[in-house]
Every structure is written in C-alpha cells, then in structure tokens.
Amino acid sequence: MHTEERLIAVEPVLVAEPGFTTEDILWAVGIWSVILTMTPMIVFYMLMVA
C-alpha cells in the first residue's frame, strides 16, 4: 500500500499539450479574412480623405 502511494506521488504525470485545434485554425482564418477584406477599404478611405 505504501509503495503504490509513493509511486503515485513520485511519478510525474506527463500531460501531452495539444497543438492547434480546429477552433484555433478557424478563428485565425476568420481574423485574417476580416483584415484582408478591410484593408482595401481602409486604403481607399485614407486616399479619399488625405
């Protein structure tokens, strides 16, 4: 009993960190699509105002 408790307490638990999830990729694609879509409008606005 003591040996099992000691093994559990001493043995490090290796937690695998997940990579990019599908949600992360969709979020990044969404943000970049908004940025790339808005850029020509912002440039056009700046040229019209300046």
Steps between C-alpha positions, in 0.01 A plus 500: 500500500774744590694412185205575271432831671866591477512412128193708432641795693850481348419404142461814287186515294578583139223709351517525122437859397270509200605688189274730307139391515246543221347789694837679515552462125148621417543798732831596337357461148202715599716777642731503197205503259357806677839674495562426133145597403507831685848608385398625151210695649726661760757592234229643275358703790843634592564604138163675479542687829866594462 
